Amino acid sequence: YSATVAATGGVLPYAWSLASGSLPQGLSLGASTGAITGTPTDPAILYSFDVRVTGGDGQSSTRPLSIRVTA
């Protein structure tokens, strides 16, 4: 799996993190890139989580996202 979360505006550099929830086992979020990559190993269900981006000025924004793992 490979997808990248993007942001506009704010002050670079951006830092990405999970604000709540969790990614499927086997996936990770790149803290400096916003890339979610890996091979999911969890059961085939819907995973919901919140991703936070923090700009170089300390301002942050959070957005809910989800990934559905299928067999």
QUIJO-V644824 format. One record per pair of residues at least 12 apart in sequence whose C-alpha atoms are under 10 Angstrom apart, sorted by the first residue. I is the first residue (numbers start at 1). J is the second residue. Records with the same first field share a line. If there is no record, write none. Layout:
I=J ; J
This chain:
1=26 ; 27 ; 36 ; 37 ; 38 ; 39 ; 40 ; 69
2=27 ; 28 ; 35 ; 36 ; 37 ; 38 ; 39
3=29 ; 34 ; 35 ; 36 ; 37 ; 38
4=29 ; 30 ; 33 ; 34 ; 35 ; 36 ; 37
5=29 ; 30 ; 33 ; 34 ; 35 ; 36 ; 51 ; 53 ; 63 ; 65
6=33 ; 34 ; 35 ; 53
7=34 ; 53 ; 54 ; 55 ; 61
9=55
10=53 ; 54 ; 55 ; 56 ; 57 ; 58 ; 59 ; 60 ; 61
11=54 ; 55 ; 56 ; 57 ; 58 ; 59
12=54 ; 55 ; 56 ; 57
13=32 ; 33 ; 53 ; 54 ; 55 ; 56 ; 57
14=31 ; 32 ; 33 ; 34 ; 52 ; 53 ; 54 ; 55 ; 56 ; 57 ; 58 ; 59 ; 60
15=30 ; 31 ; 32 ; 33 ; 34 ; 52 ; 53 ; 54 ; 55 ; 56 ; 58 ; 60
16=29 ; 30 ; 31 ; 32 ; 33 ; 34 ; 35 ; 51 ; 52 ; 53 ; 54 ; 55 ; 60 ; 61 ; 62
17=29 ; 30 ; 31 ; 32 ; 34 ; 50 ; 51 ; 52 ; 53 ; 54 ; 62
18=31 ; 49 ; 50 ; 51 ; 52 ; 53 ; 62 ; 63 ; 64
19=49 ; 50 ; 51 ; 52 ; 53 ; 61 ; 62 ; 63 ; 64
20=48 ; 49 ; 50 ; 51 ; 52 ; 62 ; 64
21=47 ; 48 ; 49 ; 50 ; 51 ; 64 ; 65 ; 66
22=47 ; 48 ; 49 ; 50 ; 51 ; 66
23=36 ; 40 ; 42 ; 47 ; 48 ; 49 ; 50 ; 65 ; 66 ; 67
24=38 ; 39 ; 40 ; 41 ; 42 ; 43 ; 44 ; 45 ; 46 ; 47 ; 48 ; 49 ; 66 ; 67 ; 68 ; 69
25=38 ; 39 ; 40 ; 41 ; 42 ; 43
26=38 ; 39 ; 40 ; 41 ; 42
27=39 ; 40 ; 41 ; 42
28=40
29=51
31=53
32=53
34=51 ; 52 ; 53
40=69 ; 70
41=69 ; 71
42=69 ; 70 ; 71
43=68 ; 69 ; 70 ; 71
44=68 ; 69 ; 70 ; 71
45=67 ; 68 ; 69 ; 70 ; 71
46=66 ; 67 ; 68 ; 69 ; 70
47=65 ; 66 ; 67 ; 68 ; 69
48=64 ; 65 ; 66 ; 67 ; 68
49=63 ; 64 ; 65 ; 66 ; 67
50=62 ; 63 ; 64 ; 65 ; 66
51=63 ; 64 ; 65 ; 66
52=64
